[in-house]
Amino acid sequence: MPHYFFHTQNGDRIRDEQGEDLPDVDAAREEAVTVLGEILRYRGSAFWTTGAFSVIVTDADGRTVVSVTAQASDRAPDGWSLAKAGE
């Protein structure tokens, strides 16, 4: 079973030294989102200071296989609107 490491960057870079055995990259993607959610849940107030939290997943050879980032802003994303299509 492949071994993945879930490194985080949320103002500080935190290296995952243990990692986790998971069946495939899809499982690593799901875990990355879970880890990011936990960071946001427990370090939410710091989110506004750092501006972004990331989880970078590497395989046993150190290659990045997944990266997921949540970014804070006081602006809506480009193209975002509450208007219904066609309005």
Backbone as JSON Lines, residues from 0, in Angstrom:
{"i":0,"aa":"M","n":[0.85,-1.17,0.0],"ca":[0.0,0.0,0.0],"c":[0.9,1.24,0.0]}
{"i":1,"aa":"P","n":[0.59,2.24,-0.83],"ca":[1.42,3.45,-0.9],"c":[1.42,4.22,0.42]}
{"i":2,"aa":"H","n":[2.52,4.91,0.66],"ca":[2.68,5.72,1.87],"c":[2.72,7.19,1.47]}
{"i":3,"aa":"Y","n":[1.9,8.0,2.13],"ca":[1.79,9.43,1.83],"c":[2.08,10.26,3.07]}
{"i":4,"aa":"F","n":[2.65,11.45,2.84],"ca":[2.97,12.38,3.9],"c":[2.15,13.65,3.69]}
{"i":5,"aa":"F","n":[1.58,14.18,4.77],"ca":[0.68,15.32,4.71],"c":[1.32,16.52,5.41]}
{"i":6,"aa":"H","n":[2.11,17.27,4.65],"ca":[2.8,18.44,5.16],"c":[1.82,19.61,5.15]}
{"i":7,"aa":"T","n":[1.99,20.53,6.1],"ca":[1.09,21.67,6.15],"c":[1.86,22.98,6.16]}
{"i":8,"aa":"Q","n":[1.2,23.98,5.64],"ca":[1.72,25.34,5.71],"c":[0.56,26.23,6.11]}
{"i":9,"aa":"N","n":[0.67,26.8,7.29],"ca":[-0.39,27.66,7.81],"c":[0.25,28.77,8.64]}
{"i":10,"aa":"G","n":[1.15,29.47,8.02],"ca":[1.96,30.45,8.72],"c":[3.31,29.83,9.06]}
{"i":11,"aa":"D","n":[3.31,28.59,9.43],"ca":[4.52,27.8,9.68],"c":[4.48,26.59,8.74]}
{"i":12,"aa":"R","n":[5.64,26.12,8.34],"ca":[5.72,24.87,7.57],"c":[5.91,23.74,8.55]}
{"i":13,"aa":"I","n":[5.0,22.78,8.48],"ca":[5.07,21.63,9.37],"c":[5.21,20.38,8.52]}
{"i":14,"aa":"R","n":[6.31,19.71,8.73],"ca":[6.64,18.51,7.96],"c":[6.07,17.27,8.63]}
{"i":15,"aa":"D","n":[5.37,16.47,7.88],"ca":[4.82,15.2,8.38],"c":[5.93,14.15,8.3]}
{"i":16,"aa":"E","n":[6.4,13.7,9.43],"ca":[7.48,12.71,9.47],"c":[6.96,11.27,9.52]}
{"i":17,"aa":"Q","n":[5.68,11.08,9.87],"ca":[5.13,9.73,9.99],"c":[4.45,9.26,8.72]}
{"i":18,"aa":"G","n":[3.58,10.08,8.18],"ca":[2.83,9.69,7.0],"c":[1.75,8.69,7.31]}
{"i":19,"aa":"E","n":[1.15,8.2,6.23],"ca":[0.02,7.29,6.37],"c":[-0.06,6.39,5.14]}
{"i":20,"aa":"D","n":[-0.34,5.11,5.37],"ca":[-0.59,4.18,4.28],"c":[-2.03,4.35,3.81]}
{"i":21,"aa":"L","n":[-2.18,4.56,2.52],"ca":[-3.52,4.7,1.93],"c":[-3.55,3.92,0.62]}
{"i":22,"aa":"P","n":[-4.74,3.49,0.21],"ca":[-4.83,2.63,-0.98],"c":[-4.38,3.28,-2.29]}
{"i":23,"aa":"D","n":[-4.62,4.61,-2.44],"ca":[-4.3,5.25,-3.72],"c":[-4.33,6.77,-3.59]}
{"i":24,"aa":"V","n":[-4.07,7.45,-4.7],"ca":[-4.04,8.91,-4.72],"c":[-5.41,9.5,-4.39]}
{"i":25,"aa":"D","n":[-6.48,8.85,-4.82],"ca":[-7.82,9.35,-4.5],"c":[-8.03,9.4,-2.99]}
{"i":26,"aa":"A","n":[-7.58,8.39,-2.29],"ca":[-7.69,8.37,-0.82],"c":[-6.82,9.47,-0.22]}
{"i":27,"aa":"A","n":[-5.65,9.71,-0.81],"ca":[-4.77,10.78,-0.33],"c":[-5.43,12.15,-0.55]}
{"i":28,"aa":"R","n":[-6.15,12.33,-1.65],"ca":[-6.87,13.58,-1.9],"c":[-7.94,13.8,-0.84]}
{"i":29,"aa":"E","n":[-8.7,12.76,-0.55],"ca":[-9.74,12.87,0.47],"c":[-9.14,13.23,1.83]}
{"i":30,"aa":"E","n":[-8.03,12.59,2.17],"ca":[-7.37,12.85,3.45],"c":[-6.83,14.28,3.49]}
{"i":31,"aa":"A","n":[-6.3,14.77,2.38],"ca":[-5.79,16.14,2.32],"c":[-6.9,17.15,2.62]}
{"i":32,"aa":"V","n":[-8.07,16.93,2.07],"ca":[-9.21,17.82,2.32],"c":[-9.63,17.72,3.79]}
{"i":33,"aa":"T","n":[-9.61,16.53,4.34],"ca":[-9.95,16.34,5.76],"c":[-8.96,17.08,6.65]}
{"i":34,"aa":"V","n":[-7.66,16.94,6.35],"ca":[-6.63,17.6,7.14],"c":[-6.8,19.12,7.05]}
{"i":35,"aa":"L","n":[-7.04,19.65,5.84],"ca":[-7.23,21.08,5.68],"c":[-8.45,21.55,6.48]}
{"i":36,"aa":"G","n":[-9.52,20.77,6.44],"ca":[-10.71,21.11,7.21],"c":[-10.43,21.17,8.7]}
{"i":37,"aa":"E","n":[-9.63,20.25,9.2],"ca":[-9.26,20.25,10.62],"c":[-8.42,21.48,10.97]}
{"i":38,"aa":"I","n":[-7.51,21.85,10.08],"ca":[-6.71,23.05,10.32],"c":[-7.62,24.28,10.41]}
{"i":39,"aa":"L","n":[-8.54,24.39,9.47],"ca":[-9.45,25.54,9.46],"c":[-10.32,25.54,10.72]}
{"i":40,"aa":"R","n":[-10.73,24.38,11.14],"ca":[-11.59,24.26,12.32],"c":[-10.87,24.71,13.59]}
{"i":41,"aa":"Y","n":[-9.65,24.28,13.76],"ca":[-8.94,24.53,15.01],"c":[-8.03,25.75,14.98]}
{"i":42,"aa":"R","n":[-7.67,26.22,13.81],"ca":[-6.79,27.39,13.71],"c":[-7.46,28.5,12.9]}
{"i":43,"aa":"G","n":[-8.78,28.5,12.88],"ca":[-9.54,29.42,12.05],"c":[-9.18,30.88,12.21]}
{"i":44,"aa":"S","n":[-8.99,31.34,13.45],"ca":[-8.69,32.76,13.64],"c":[-7.34,33.14,13.03]}
{"i":45,"aa":"A","n":[-6.39,32.21,13.02],"ca":[-5.08,32.48,12.41],"c":[-5.18,32.55,10.9]}
{"i":46,"aa":"F","n":[-6.23,31.98,10.34],"ca":[-6.44,31.97,8.9],"c":[-6.43,33.39,8.35]}
{"i":47,"aa":"W","n":[-7.02,34.33,9.07],"ca":[-7.12,35.71,8.59],"c":[-5.78,36.41,8.66]}
{"i":48,"aa":"T","n":[-4.89,35.95,9.52],"ca":[-3.56,36.54,9.62],"c":[-2.64,36.0,8.54]}
{"i":49,"aa":"T","n":[-2.66,34.69,8.34],"ca":[-1.74,34.08,7.37],"c":[-2.25,34.21,5.93]}
{"i":50,"aa":"G","n":[-3.56,34.27,5.75],"ca":[-4.13,34.44,4.42],"c":[-4.35,33.17,3.64]}
{"i":51,"aa":"A","n":[-3.65,32.09,4.01],"ca":[-3.84,30.82,3.3],"c":[-3.32,29.68,4.16]}
{"i":52,"aa":"F","n":[-4.01,28.56,4.08],"ca":[-3.57,27.32,4.71],"c":[-3.46,26.28,3.6]}
{"i":53,"aa":"S","n":[-2.4,25.5,3.61],"ca":[-2.19,24.49,2.56],"c":[-1.83,23.14,3.17]}
{"i":54,"aa":"V","n":[-2.22,22.1,2.47],"ca":[-1.78,20.74,2.75],"c":[-1.11,20.24,1.47]}
{"i":55,"aa":"I","n":[0.13,19.83,1.6],"ca":[0.9,19.33,0.46],"c":[1.2,17.86,0.72]}
{"i":56,"aa":"V","n":[0.73,17.01,-0.15],"ca":[0.89,15.57,0.02],"c":[2.01,15.08,-0.87]}
{"i":57,"aa":"T","n":[2.95,14.35,-0.26],"ca":[4.04,13.76,-1.03],"c":[4.01,12.25,-0.87]}
{"i":58,"aa":"D","n":[4.58,11.57,-1.86],"ca":[4.68,10.12,-1.76],"c":[5.98,9.74,-1.04]}
{"i":59,"aa":"A","n":[6.24,8.45,-0.94],"ca":[7.42,7.96,-0.23],"c":[8.73,8.44,-0.86]}
{"i":60,"aa":"D","n":[8.69,8.83,-2.15],"ca":[9.89,9.33,-2.83],"c":[10.02,10.85,-2.75]}
{"i":61,"aa":"G","n":[9.09,11.5,-2.04],"ca":[9.16,12.95,-1.88],"c":[8.51,13.74,-2.99]}
{"i":62,"aa":"R","n":[7.85,13.07,-3.93],"ca":[7.17,13.76,-5.03],"c":[5.81,14.27,-4.56]}
{"i":63,"aa":"T","n":[5.48,15.52,-4.92],"ca":[4.17,16.06,-4.6],"c":[3.13,15.37,-5.47]}
{"i":64,"aa":"V","n":[2.09,14.84,-4.84],"ca":[1.02,14.17,-5.58],"c":[-0.29,14.93,-5.47]}
{"i":65,"aa":"V","n":[-0.44,15.75,-4.43],"ca":[-1.66,16.51,-4.21],"c":[-1.3,17.77,-3.41]}
{"i":66,"aa":"S","n":[-1.93,18.86,-3.74],"ca":[-1.81,20.08,-2.94],"c":[-3.19,20.73,-2.91]}
{"i":67,"aa":"V","n":[-3.62,21.11,-1.71],"ca":[-4.91,21.78,-1.57],"c":[-4.71,22.99,-0.65]}
{"i":68,"aa":"T","n":[-5.28,24.13,-1.08],"ca":[-5.1,25.38,-0.35],"c":[-6.44,26.08,-0.17]}
{"i":69,"aa":"A","n":[-6.64,26.61,1.02],"ca":[-7.78,27.51,1.3],"c":[-7.19,28.89,1.49]}
{"i":70,"aa":"Q","n":[-7.8,29.87,0.85],"ca":[-7.27,31.22,0.88],"c":[-8.31,32.19,1.41]}
{"i":71,"aa":"A","n":[-7.9,33.08,2.31],"ca":[-8.78,34.08,2.88],"c":[-8.7,35.38,2.09]}
{"i":72,"aa":"S","n":[-9.84,36.04,1.95],"ca":[-9.87,37.32,1.24],"c":[-11.11,38.09,1.67]}
{"i":73,"aa":"D","n":[-11.06,39.39,1.53],"ca":[-12.25,40.19,1.79],"c":[-12.98,40.54,0.49]}
{"i":74,"aa":"R","n":[-12.59,39.86,-0.59],"ca":[-13.22,40.05,-1.9],"c":[-13.8,38.73,-2.38]}
{"i":75,"aa":"A","n":[-14.85,38.81,-3.14],"ca":[-15.42,37.61,-3.76],"c":[-14.52,37.16,-4.91]}
{"i":76,"aa":"P","n":[-14.51,35.88,-5.23],"ca":[-13.72,35.4,-6.37],"c":[-14.22,36.02,-7.68]}
{"i":77,"aa":"D","n":[-13.34,36.16,-8.64],"ca":[-13.72,36.67,-9.96],"c":[-14.85,35.84,-10.53]}
{"i":78,"aa":"G","n":[-15.84,36.52,-11.07],"ca":[-16.96,35.84,-11.72],"c":[-18.07,35.41,-10.79]}
{"i":79,"aa":"W","n":[-17.92,35.63,-9.48],"ca":[-18.92,35.18,-8.52],"c":[-20.06,36.18,-8.48]}
{"i":80,"aa":"S","n":[-21.29,35.67,-8.44],"ca":[-22.46,36.53,-8.38],"c":[-23.63,35.76,-7.8]}
{"i":81,"aa":"L","n":[-24.53,36.46,-7.11],"ca":[-25.75,35.85,-6.61],"c":[-26.85,35.81,-7.68]}
{"i":82,"aa":"A","n":[-26.63,36.53,-8.76],"ca":[-27.63,36.58,-9.82],"c":[-27.76,35.21,-10.46]}
{"i":83,"aa":"K","n":[-28.99,34.84,-10.79],"ca":[-29.24,33.56,-11.48],"c":[-28.79,33.7,-12.93]}
{"i":84,"aa":"A","n":[-28.43,32.59,-13.53],"ca":[-28.02,32.6,-14.93],"c":[-29.12,33.21,-15.78]}
{"i":85,"aa":"G","n":[-28.74,34.1,-16.68],"ca":[-29.69,34.73,-17.59],"c":[-30.27,36.04,-17.05]}
{"i":86,"aa":"E","n":[-29.96,36.4,-15.81],"ca":[-30.46,37.66,-15.27],"c":[-29.59,38.82,-15.65]}
